[in-house]
């Protein structure tokens, strides 16, 4: 998805987990903070190097991934 230009995955950073702009901040951490009841403004205050668009893209990425389906193929 080209709209998710702030989400990166590199094997050498956080074991290849989806991160924000190559930093050691994972999408899972951001989504977990929202799920725990923290507001976007609270997250931005706690992580001043993040931007509002980082958080919005993390949420869009998580929503997109949750809609993916894995199709198991029969083995021969």
PECORTA-V288966 format. One record per pair of residues at least 4 apart in sequence whose C-alpha atoms are under 6 Angstrom apart, sorted by sequence separation. I is the first residue (numbers start at 1). J is the second residue. If there is no record, write none. Layout:
i: (I/I)
j: (J/J)
This chain:
i: (11/28/34/43/44/53/57/11/20/33/10/19/9/19/9/18/19/9/18/8/8/7/7/8/6/7/8/6/27)
j: (15/32/38/47/48/57/61/16/25/38/16/25/16/26/17/26/27/18/27/18/19/19/20/21/20/21/22/21/58)
